Each structure stands twice: as structure tokens, then as C-alpha cells.
Amino acid sequence: MNAPAQISTATDDPILVLMPGLSPEEHQQRRRIQSVRNIMTAKIPEMQPGHALQLAWIAVETATEWLFAPADLETITTVAEQCRRLLIVSDTAEELQGAANA
């Protein structure tokens, strides 16, 4: 009988696969960027046209551009924060758009 295959945590994380040797701090910031990209990508199909959708696409494009880009920790931290803010502003715009349409 075959033993179950063991999956390495490193191979489960595309950031570590494509960028081995990152510091834990940089890896954490890149995971933040990845999380925003994943959240916004999931939300986009359900969003109505308008500013919220435009902001969501900006967040996805920014996150995609920077997720694997070579950059120092300060830059990646700034990008992660920008992506987080875009998510918040997109959510707020979506709420306001819903209130205006009510």
C-alpha cells in the first residue's frame, strides 16, 4: 500500500516557490498583496458598473503587478498598504453606490 503523499508547505505557497529565500517580513507583505488580489477578484463578478468596480480593478492590477516584482521591503510594504486601502475605498464606493440607487 502506498503511503499518502506529503505536501511541503513551501510548494503550497506560490510566493515561496517563485521567490525562495524571502525574509518572513517580506513574505508577509506579499501575502497581504495576494490576499487583496484574491478578495477583489472574487468580488468583481458580482459588482455593478461604477467607481467601486473601477477601484476593484485598480487593486487587482496593482497587486498582480507587484506580487512577484523584485522590490525592497519598504516598497512592498507600501504596495501592500495601497492595495488594502484600495479594497477599503472600493467597498465604501460600493456601499455609497448602493445607497444612491436605493
SVG drawing of the C-alpha trace seen along z (x, -y; Angstrom):
<svg xmlns="http://www.w3.org/2000/svg" viewBox="-34 -59 51 61">
<polyline fill="none" stroke="black" stroke-width="0.4" points="0.0,0.0 1.3,-3.4 1.9,-6.0 0.0,-9.2 2.0,-11.9 3.2,-14.6 2.9,-18.2 5.5,-20.6 4.2,-23.9 6.7,-25.7 5.1,-24.2 1.7,-25.2 2.7,-28.8 3.4,-30.2 5.3,-33.2 7.8,-30.8 8.0,-28.7 8.8,-31.6 10.7,-33.7 12.7,-31.4 14.7,-32.9 12.4,-35.8 12.5,-37.2 9.4,-36.4 8.6,-40.1 8.7,-40.4 6.7,-37.2 4.0,-38.5 3.7,-41.7 3.5,-39.8 0.8,-37.6 -1.2,-40.7 -0.9,-41.8 -2.0,-38.3 -5.0,-38.3 -6.3,-41.7 -5.9,-40.4 -7.8,-37.2 -10.6,-39.1 -11.1,-41.6 -11.0,-39.0 -13.8,-37.1 -15.9,-40.3 -15.6,-41.7 -18.1,-39.4 -20.9,-40.5 -20.2,-44.2 -22.2,-46.7 -20.5,-49.1 -19.3,-52.2 -16.4,-53.6 -16.4,-50.6 -15.7,-48.3 -13.0,-50.6 -11.3,-50.7 -11.5,-46.9 -9.8,-46.5 -7.1,-49.0 -6.5,-46.9 -6.2,-43.7 -3.9,-45.2 -1.7,-46.8 -1.5,-43.6 -0.8,-41.5 1.9,-43.9 3.8,-43.9 3.1,-40.4 6.3,-38.8 8.1,-42.0 11.6,-42.5 11.5,-45.3 12.8,-46.1 10.8,-45.5 9.8,-49.2 8.3,-49.3 6.5,-46.0 5.1,-47.2 3.9,-50.4 2.2,-48.5 0.5,-46.1 -0.9,-49.1 -2.0,-50.7 -3.8,-47.5 -5.5,-47.4 -6.7,-50.9 -8.0,-50.3 -10.0,-47.4 -11.5,-49.6 -12.3,-52.5 -13.8,-50.1 -16.0,-48.7 -17.1,-52.1 -17.8,-53.2 -19.9,-50.1 -21.9,-50.9 -22.4,-54.5 -23.4,-53.4 -26.0,-51.0 -27.3,-53.8 -27.6,-56.1 -29.6,-53.5 -32.0,-52.7"/>
</svg>
